[in-house]
């Protein structure tokens, strides 16, 4: 009985001449009513995300135009150097060379991992420049950690500080 019923469905011309054209005619309506609005919402969401990302990238390039130098795949990796790093970040933050002092230690290998410590002292700097200095240097070099920060406010001056920072860089 099952074979007779199945055989009748496939041999019935109503299936091919009426039902199939109806399904083919409804398909564009389904696409227009369901898939197209979803695709448009997805496009708008992706466009908004792109615009936000573009603004963030423009801000990063404005704050740190030298960052493009790090993206060159043909350039070989440069060893981290505290003197160069501190000088670049201090100058980008508007801290003159007379207002900072750097003393770095030797590279130490411990547990198969190399590291180097340094002490940076910023003198007579406002708190926003200290924060920007710390944020910028740790953003640029992900393996650099500030392990100690001591702030001392200058007496009689509302926004002049000395900052004593200890850093550790892991190679």
CNS distance restraints for C-alpha pairs under 8 A (distance, minus, plus):
assign (resid   1 and name CA) (resid   5 and name CA) 6.40 0.50 0.50
assign (resid   2 and name CA) (resid   6 and name CA) 6.30 0.50 0.50
assign (resid   3 and name CA) (resid   7 and name CA) 5.87 0.50 0.50
assign (resid   4 and name CA) (resid   8 and name CA) 6.14 0.50 0.50
assign (resid   5 and name CA) (resid   9 and name CA) 6.52 0.50 0.50
assign (resid   6 and name CA) (resid  10 and name CA) 6.61 0.50 0.50
assign (resid   7 and name CA) (resid  11 and name CA) 6.26 0.50 0.50
assign (resid   8 and name CA) (resid  12 and name CA) 5.89 0.50 0.50
assign (resid   9 and name CA) (resid  15 and name CA) 7.29 0.50 0.50
assign (resid  10 and name CA) (resid  15 and name CA) 7.51 0.50 0.50
assign (resid  12 and name CA) (resid  16 and name CA) 7.57 0.50 0.50
assign (resid  13 and name CA) (resid  17 and name CA) 5.97 0.50 0.50
assign (resid  14 and name CA) (resid  18 and name CA) 5.43 0.50 0.50
assign (resid  14 and name CA) (resid  19 and name CA) 6.80 0.50 0.50
assign (resid  15 and name CA) (resid  19 and name CA) 5.05 0.50 0.50
assign (resid  15 and name CA) (resid  20 and name CA) 6.47 0.50 0.50
assign (resid  16 and name CA) (resid  20 and name CA) 5.48 0.50 0.50
assign (resid  16 and name CA) (resid  21 and name CA) 7.71 0.50 0.50
assign (resid  17 and name CA) (resid  21 and name CA) 6.72 0.50 0.50
assign (resid  18 and name CA) (resid  22 and name CA) 6.34 0.50 0.50
assign (resid  19 and name CA) (resid  23 and name CA) 6.31 0.50 0.50
assign (resid  20 and name CA) (resid  24 and name CA) 6.15 0.50 0.50
assign (resid  21 and name CA) (resid  25 and name CA) 5.97 0.50 0.50
assign (resid  22 and name CA) (resid  26 and name CA) 6.12 0.50 0.50
assign (resid  23 and name CA) (resid  27 and name CA) 6.19 0.50 0.50
assign (resid  24 and name CA) (resid  28 and name CA) 7.64 0.50 0.50
assign (resid  25 and name CA) (resid  29 and name CA) 7.41 0.50 0.50
assign (resid  26 and name CA) (resid  30 and name CA) 6.18 0.50 0.50
assign (resid  27 and name CA) (resid  31 and name CA) 6.20 0.50 0.50
assign (resid  28 and name CA) (resid  32 and name CA) 5.94 0.50 0.50
assign (resid  29 and name CA) (resid  33 and name CA) 5.89 0.50 0.50
assign (resid  30 and name CA) (resid  34 and name CA) 5.75 0.50 0.50
assign (resid  30 and name CA) (resid  35 and name CA) 7.30 0.50 0.50
assign (resid  31 and name CA) (resid  35 and name CA) 4.90 0.50 0.50
assign (resid  31 and name CA) (resid  36 and name CA) 6.10 0.50 0.50
assign (resid  32 and name CA) (resid  36 and name CA) 5.27 0.50 0.50
assign (resid  32 and name CA) (resid  37 and name CA) 7.49 0.50 0.50
assign (resid  33 and name CA) (resid  37 and name CA) 6.84 0.50 0.50
assign (resid  34 and name CA) (resid  38 and name CA) 6.54 0.50 0.50
assign (resid  35 and name CA) (resid  39 and name CA) 6.07 0.50 0.50
assign (resid  36 and name CA) (resid  40 and name CA) 6.14 0.50 0.50
assign (resid  37 and name CA) (resid  41 and name CA) 6.18 0.50 0.50
assign (resid  38 and name CA) (resid  42 and name CA) 6.13 0.50 0.50
assign (resid  39 and name CA) (resid  43 and name CA) 6.07 0.50 0.50
assign (resid  40 and name CA) (resid  44 and name CA) 6.19 0.50 0.50
assign (resid  41 and name CA) (resid  45 and name CA) 6.12 0.50 0.50
assign (resid  42 and name CA) (resid  46 and name CA) 6.10 0.50 0.50
assign (resid  43 and name CA) (resid  47 and name CA) 6.01 0.50 0.50
assign (resid  44 and name CA) (resid  48 and name CA) 6.14 0.50 0.50
assign (resid  45 and name CA) (resid  49 and name CA) 6.23 0.50 0.50
assign (resid  46 and name CA) (resid  50 and name CA) 6.07 0.50 0.50
assign (resid  47 and name CA) (resid  51 and name CA) 6.24 0.50 0.50
assign (resid  48 and name CA) (resid  52 and name CA) 6.30 0.50 0.50
assign (resid  49 and name CA) (resid  53 and name CA) 6.12 0.50 0.50
assign (resid  50 and name CA) (resid  54 and name CA) 5.98 0.50 0.50
assign (resid  51 and name CA) (resid  55 and name CA) 6.25 0.50 0.50
assign (resid  52 and name CA) (resid  56 and name CA) 6.34 0.50 0.50
assign (resid  53 and name CA) (resid  57 and name CA) 6.13 0.50 0.50
assign (resid  54 and name CA) (resid  58 and name CA) 6.13 0.50 0.50
assign (resid  55 and name CA) (resid  59 and name CA) 6.23 0.50 0.50
assign (resid  56 and name CA) (resid  60 and name CA) 6.21 0.50 0.50
assign (resid  57 and name CA) (resid  61 and name CA) 6.18 0.50 0.50
assign (resid  58 and name CA) (resid  62 and name CA) 6.08 0.50 0.50
assign (resid  59 and name CA) (resid  63 and name CA) 6.14 0.50 0.50
assign (resid  60 and name CA) (resid  64 and name CA) 5.82 0.50 0.50
assign (resid  60 and name CA) (resid  65 and name CA) 7.60 0.50 0.50
assign (resid  61 and name CA) (resid  65 and name CA) 4.70 0.50 0.50
assign (resid  61 and name CA) (resid  66 and name CA) 7.88 0.50 0.50
assign (resid  61 and name CA) (resid  67 and name CA) 7.15 0.50 0.50
assign (resid  63 and name CA) (resid  92 and name CA) 7.97 0.50 0.50
assign (resid  64 and name CA) (resid  92 and name CA) 7.83 0.50 0.50
assign (resid  66 and name CA) (resid  70 and name CA) 7.54 0.50 0.50
assign (resid  67 and name CA) (resid  71 and name CA) 7.15 0.50 0.50
assign (resid  68 and name CA) (resid  72 and name CA) 7.27 0.50 0.50
assign (resid  80 and name CA) (resid  85 and name CA) 7.66 0.50 0.50
assign (resid  81 and name CA) (resid  85 and name CA) 6.15 0.50 0.50
assign (resid  82 and name CA) (resid  86 and name CA) 5.85 0.50 0.50
assign (resid  82 and name CA) (resid 104 and name CA) 7.13 0.50 0.50
assign (resid  82 and name CA) (resid 118 and name CA) 7.55 0.50 0.50
assign (resid  83 and name CA) (resid  87 and name CA) 6.05 0.50 0.50
assign (resid  83 and name CA) (resid 102 and name CA) 7.31 0.50 0.50
assign (resid  84 and name CA) (resid  88 and name CA) 6.08 0.50 0.50
assign (resid  85 and name CA) (resid  89 and name CA) 6.19 0.50 0.50
assign (resid  85 and name CA) (resid 137 and name CA) 7.49 0.50 0.50
assign (resid  86 and name CA) (resid  90 and name CA) 5.80 0.50 0.50
assign (resid  86 and name CA) (resid 102 and name CA) 7.89 0.50 0.50
assign (resid  86 and name CA) (resid 137 and name CA) 7.69 0.50 0.50
assign (resid  87 and name CA) (resid  91 and name CA) 6.05 0.50 0.50
assign (resid  87 and name CA) (resid  97 and name CA) 7.53 0.50 0.50
assign (resid  88 and name CA) (resid  92 and name CA) 6.19 0.50 0.50
assign (resid  89 and name CA) (resid  93 and name CA) 6.14 0.50 0.50
assign (resid  89 and name CA) (resid 133 and name CA) 6.36 0.50 0.50
assign (resid  89 and name CA) (resid 136 and name CA) 6.77 0.50 0.50
assign (resid  89 and name CA) (resid 137 and name CA) 6.24 0.50 0.50
assign (resid  90 and name CA) (resid  94 and name CA) 6.23 0.50 0.50
assign (resid  90 and name CA) (resid  95 and name CA) 4.99 0.50 0.50
assign (resid  90 and name CA) (resid  96 and name CA) 7.04 0.50 0.50
assign (resid  90 and name CA) (resid  97 and name CA) 7.66 0.50 0.50
assign (resid  90 and name CA) (resid 133 and name CA) 6.49 0.50 0.50
assign (resid  91 and name CA) (resid  95 and name CA) 5.57 0.50 0.50
assign (resid  91 and name CA) (resid  96 and name CA) 6.49 0.50 0.50
assign (resid  91 and name CA) (resid  97 and name CA) 7.82 0.50 0.50
assign (resid  93 and name CA) (resid 129 and name CA) 6.17 0.50 0.50
assign (resid  93 and name CA) (resid 132 and name CA) 6.66 0.50 0.50
assign (resid  93 and name CA) (resid 133 and name CA) 6.09 0.50 0.50
assign (resid  94 and name CA) (resid 129 and name CA) 7.55 0.50 0.50
assign (resid  95 and name CA) (resid  99 and name CA) 6.46 0.50 0.50
assign (resid  95 and name CA) (resid 100 and name CA) 7.60 0.50 0.50
assign (resid  95 and name CA) (resid 125 and name CA) 7.44 0.50 0.50
assign (resid  95 and name CA) (resid 129 and name CA) 7.54 0.50 0.50
assign (resid  96 and name CA) (resid 100 and name CA) 7.36 0.50 0.50
assign (resid  97 and name CA) (resid 101 and name CA) 7.92 0.50 0.50
assign (resid  99 and name CA) (resid 122 and name CA) 5.69 0.50 0.50
assign (resid  99 and name CA) (resid 123 and name CA) 4.95 0.50 0.50
assign (resid  99 and name CA) (resid 124 and name CA) 6.64 0.50 0.50
assign (resid  99 and name CA) (resid 125 and name CA) 7.49 0.50 0.50
assign (resid 100 and name CA) (resid 120 and name CA) 6.96 0.50 0.50
assign (resid 100 and name CA) (resid 121 and name CA) 5.45 0.50 0.50
assign (resid 100 and name CA) (resid 122 and name CA) 4.39 0.50 0.50
assign (resid 100 and name CA) (resid 123 and name CA) 6.02 0.50 0.50
assign (resid 101 and name CA) (resid 120 and name CA) 5.68 0.50 0.50
assign (resid 101 and name CA) (resid 121 and name CA) 5.14 0.50 0.50
assign (resid 101 and name CA) (resid 122 and name CA) 6.64 0.50 0.50
assign (resid 102 and name CA) (resid 118 and name CA) 7.10 0.50 0.50
assign (resid 102 and name CA) (resid 119 and name CA) 5.83 0.50 0.50
assign (resid 102 and name CA) (resid 120 and name CA) 4.67 0.50 0.50
assign (resid 102 and name CA) (resid 121 and name CA) 6.61 0.50 0.50
assign (resid 103 and name CA) (resid 118 and name CA) 5.63 0.50 0.50
assign (resid 103 and name CA) (resid 119 and name CA) 5.30 0.50 0.50
assign (resid 103 and name CA) (resid 120 and name CA) 6.63 0.50 0.50
assign (resid 104 and name CA) (resid 116 and name CA) 7.51 0.50 0.50
assign (resid 104 and name CA) (resid 117 and name CA) 5.92 0.50 0.50
assign (resid 104 and name CA) (resid 118 and name CA) 3.93 0.50 0.50
assign (resid 104 and name CA) (resid 119 and name CA) 6.18 0.50 0.50
assign (resid 105 and name CA) (resid 116 and name CA) 6.14 0.50 0.50
assign (resid 105 and name CA) (resid 117 and name CA) 5.39 0.50 0.50
assign (resid 105 and name CA) (resid 118 and name CA) 5.83 0.50 0.50
assign (resid 106 and name CA) (resid 116 and name CA) 5.96 0.50 0.50
assign (resid 106 and name CA) (resid 117 and name CA) 7.36 0.50 0.50
assign (resid 107 and name CA) (resid 114 and name CA) 6.48 0.50 0.50
assign (resid 107 and name CA) (resid 115 and name CA) 5.55 0.50 0.50
assign (resid 107 and name CA) (resid 116 and name CA) 4.60 0.50 0.50
assign (resid 107 and name CA) (resid 117 and name CA) 7.70 0.50 0.50
assign (resid 108 and name CA) (resid 114 and name CA) 5.47 0.50 0.50
assign (resid 108 and name CA) (resid 115 and name CA) 5.35 0.50 0.50
assign (resid 108 and name CA) (resid 116 and name CA) 6.12 0.50 0.50
assign (resid 109 and name CA) (resid 113 and name CA) 5.41 0.50 0.50
assign (resid 109 and name CA) (resid 114 and name CA) 4.25 0.50 0.50
assign (resid 109 and name CA) (resid 115 and name CA) 6.40 0.50 0.50
assign (resid 110 and name CA) (resid 114 and name CA) 6.32 0.50 0.50
assign (resid 110 and name CA) (resid 115 and name CA) 7.84 0.50 0.50
assign (resid 113 and name CA) (resid 170 and name CA) 7.33 0.50 0.50
assign (resid 113 and name CA) (resid 171 and name CA) 7.04 0.50 0.50
assign (resid 114 and name CA) (resid 170 and name CA) 5.93 0.50 0.50
assign (resid 114 and name CA) (resid 171 and name CA) 5.28 0.50 0.50
assign (resid 115 and name CA) (resid 168 and name CA) 6.69 0.50 0.50
assign (resid 115 and name CA) (resid 169 and name CA) 5.40 0.50 0.50
assign (resid 115 and name CA) (resid 170 and name CA) 4.36 0.50 0.50
assign (resid 115 and name CA) (resid 171 and name CA) 5.77 0.50 0.50
assign (resid 116 and name CA) (resid 168 and name CA) 5.63 0.50 0.50
assign (resid 116 and name CA) (resid 169 and name CA) 5.26 0.50 0.50
assign (resid 116 and name CA) (resid 170 and name CA) 6.71 0.50 0.50
assign (resid 117 and name CA) (resid 166 and name CA) 7.19 0.50 0.50
assign (resid 117 and name CA) (resid 167 and name CA) 5.61 0.50 0.50
assign (resid 117 and name CA) (resid 168 and name CA) 4.40 0.50 0.50
assign (resid 117 and name CA) (resid 169 and name CA) 6.40 0.50 0.50
assign (resid 118 and name CA) (resid 166 and name CA) 5.77 0.50 0.50
assign (resid 118 and name CA) (resid 167 and name CA) 5.21 0.50 0.50
assign (resid 118 and name CA) (resid 168 and name CA) 6.43 0.50 0.50
assign (resid 119 and name CA) (resid 164 and name CA) 7.26 0.50 0.50
assign (resid 119 and name CA) (resid 165 and name CA) 5.69 0.50 0.50
assign (resid 119 and name CA) (resid 166 and name CA) 4.51 0.50 0.50
assign (resid 119 and name CA) (resid 167 and name CA) 6.24 0.50 0.50
assign (resid 120 and name CA) (resid 163 and name CA) 7.99 0.50 0.50
assign (resid 120 and name CA) (resid 164 and name CA) 6.02 0.50 0.50
assign (resid 120 and name CA) (resid 165 and name CA) 5.16 0.50 0.50
assign (resid 120 and name CA) (resid 166 and name CA) 6.36 0.50 0.50
assign (resid 120 and name CA) (resid 167 and name CA) 7.74 0.50 0.50
assign (resid 121 and name CA) (resid 162 and name CA) 7.12 0.50 0.50
assign (resid 121 and name CA) (resid 163 and name CA) 5.59 0.50 0.50
assign (resid 121 and name CA) (resid 164 and name CA) 4.54 0.50 0.50
assign (resid 121 and name CA) (resid 165 and name CA) 6.23 0.50 0.50
assign (resid 122 and name CA) (resid 130 and name CA) 7.76 0.50 0.50
assign (resid 122 and name CA) (resid 162 and name CA) 5.52 0.50 0.50
assign (resid 122 and name CA) (resid 163 and name CA) 5.01 0.50 0.50
assign (resid 122 and name CA) (resid 164 and name CA) 6.55 0.50 0.50
assign (resid 123 and name CA) (resid 161 and name CA) 6.55 0.50 0.50
assign (resid 123 and name CA) (resid 162 and name CA) 4.48 0.50 0.50
assign (resid 123 and name CA) (resid 163 and name CA) 6.57 0.50 0.50
assign (resid 124 and name CA) (resid 154 and name CA) 7.62 0.50 0.50
assign (resid 124 and name CA) (resid 160 and name CA) 5.13 0.50 0.50
assign (resid 124 and name CA) (resid 161 and name CA) 5.25 0.50 0.50
assign (resid 124 and name CA) (resid 162 and name CA) 5.69 0.50 0.50
assign (resid 125 and name CA) (resid 129 and name CA) 6.54 0.50 0.50
assign (resid 125 and name CA) (resid 130 and name CA) 6.75 0.50 0.50
assign (resid 125 and name CA) (resid 159 and name CA) 7.77 0.50 0.50
assign (resid 125 and name CA) (resid 160 and name CA) 5.31 0.50 0.50
assign (resid 125 and name CA) (resid 161 and name CA) 5.29 0.50 0.50
assign (resid 125 and name CA) (resid 162 and name CA) 6.52 0.50 0.50
assign (resid 126 and name CA) (resid 130 and name CA) 6.58 0.50 0.50
assign (resid 126 and name CA) (resid 159 and name CA) 5.22 0.50 0.50
assign (resid 126 and name CA) (resid 160 and name CA) 4.88 0.50 0.50
assign (resid 126 and name CA) (resid 161 and name CA) 5.86 0.50 0.50
assign (resid 127 and name CA) (resid 131 and name CA) 6.21 0.50 0.50
assign (resid 127 and name CA) (resid 159 and name CA) 6.63 0.50 0.50
assign (resid 127 and name CA) (resid 160 and name CA) 7.18 0.50 0.50
assign (resid 127 and name CA) (resid 161 and name CA) 6.62 0.50 0.50
assign (resid 128 and name CA) (resid 132 and name CA) 6.01 0.50 0.50
assign (resid 129 and name CA) (resid 133 and name CA) 5.87 0.50 0.50
assign (resid 130 and name CA) (resid 134 and name CA) 6.19 0.50 0.50
assign (resid 130 and name CA) (resid 163 and name CA) 7.30 0.50 0.50
assign (resid 131 and name CA) (resid 135 and name CA) 6.01 0.50 0.50
assign (resid 132 and name CA) (resid 136 and name CA) 5.86 0.50 0.50
assign (resid 133 and name CA) (resid 137 and name CA) 6.11 0.50 0.50
assign (resid 134 and name CA) (resid 138 and name CA) 6.22 0.50 0.50
assign (resid 135 and name CA) (resid 139 and name CA) 6.00 0.50 0.50
assign (resid 136 and name CA) (resid 140 and name CA) 6.06 0.50 0.50
assign (resid 137 and name CA) (resid 141 and name CA) 6.20 0.50 0.50
assign (resid 137 and name CA) (resid 144 and name CA) 7.85 0.50 0.50
assign (resid 138 and name CA) (resid 142 and name CA) 5.94 0.50 0.50
assign (resid 138 and name CA) (resid 143 and name CA) 7.90 0.50 0.50
assign (resid 138 and name CA) (resid 144 and name CA) 5.93 0.50 0.50
assign (resid 138 and name CA) (resid 145 and name CA) 6.69 0.50 0.50
assign (resid 138 and name CA) (resid 146 and name CA) 7.82 0.50 0.50
assign (resid 143 and name CA) (resid 169 and name CA) 5.67 0.50 0.50
assign (resid 143 and name CA) (resid 170 and name CA) 5.42 0.50 0.50
assign (resid 143 and name CA) (resid 171 and name CA) 7.22 0.50 0.50
assign (resid 144 and name CA) (resid 167 and name CA) 6.78 0.50 0.50
assign (resid 144 and name CA) (resid 168 and name CA) 5.78 0.50 0.50
assign (resid 144 and name CA) (resid 169 and name CA) 4.35 0.50 0.50
assign (resid 144 and name CA) (resid 170 and name CA) 6.55 0.50 0.50
assign (resid 145 and name CA) (resid 167 and name CA) 5.55 0.50 0.50
assign (resid 145 and name CA) (resid 168 and name CA) 5.32 0.50 0.50
assign (resid 145 and name CA) (resid 169 and name CA) 6.33 0.50 0.50
assign (resid 146 and name CA) (resid 165 and name CA) 6.84 0.50 0.50
assign (resid 146 and name CA) (resid 166 and name CA) 5.86 0.50 0.50
assign (resid 146 and name CA) (resid 167 and name CA) 4.44 0.50 0.50
assign (resid 146 and name CA) (resid 168 and name CA) 6.48 0.50 0.50
assign (resid 147 and name CA) (resid 165 and name CA) 7.60 0.50 0.50
assign (resid 147 and name CA) (resid 166 and name CA) 5.61 0.50 0.50
assign (resid 147 and name CA) (resid 167 and name CA) 5.61 0.50 0.50
assign (resid 147 and name CA) (resid 168 and name CA) 6.80 0.50 0.50
assign (resid 148 and name CA) (resid 164 and name CA) 7.88 0.50 0.50
assign (resid 148 and name CA) (resid 165 and name CA) 5.49 0.50 0.50
assign (resid 148 and name CA) (resid 166 and name CA) 5.01 0.50 0.50
assign (resid 148 and name CA) (resid 167 and name CA) 7.20 0.50 0.50
assign (resid 149 and name CA) (resid 163 and name CA) 6.90 0.50 0.50
assign (resid 149 and name CA) (resid 164 and name CA) 5.72 0.50 0.50
assign (resid 149 and name CA) (resid 165 and name CA) 4.51 0.50 0.50
assign (resid 149 and name CA) (resid 166 and name CA) 6.62 0.50 0.50
assign (resid 150 and name CA) (resid 163 and name CA) 5.68 0.50 0.50
assign (resid 150 and name CA) (resid 164 and name CA) 5.03 0.50 0.50
assign (resid 150 and name CA) (resid 165 and name CA) 6.44 0.50 0.50
assign (resid 151 and name CA) (resid 161 and name CA) 6.63 0.50 0.50
assign (resid 151 and name CA) (resid 162 and name CA) 5.82 0.50 0.50
assign (resid 151 and name CA) (resid 163 and name CA) 4.65 0.50 0.50
assign (resid 151 and name CA) (resid 164 and name CA) 6.51 0.50 0.50
assign (resid 152 and name CA) (resid 161 and name CA) 5.55 0.50 0.50
assign (resid 152 and name CA) (resid 162 and name CA) 5.12 0.50 0.50
assign (resid 152 and name CA) (resid 163 and name CA) 6.42 0.50 0.50
assign (resid 153 and name CA) (resid 157 and name CA) 7.78 0.50 0.50
assign (resid 153 and name CA) (resid 159 and name CA) 7.49 0.50 0.50
assign (resid 153 and name CA) (resid 160 and name CA) 6.08 0.50 0.50
assign (resid 153 and name CA) (resid 161 and name CA) 4.40 0.50 0.50
assign (resid 153 and name CA) (resid 162 and name CA) 6.37 0.50 0.50
assign (resid 154 and name CA) (resid 158 and name CA) 7.74 0.50 0.50
assign (resid 154 and name CA) (resid 159 and name CA) 7.84 0.50 0.50
assign (resid 154 and name CA) (resid 160 and name CA) 5.53 0.50 0.50
assign (resid 154 and name CA) (resid 161 and name CA) 5.49 0.50 0.50
assign (resid 154 and name CA) (resid 162 and name CA) 7.22 0.50 0.50
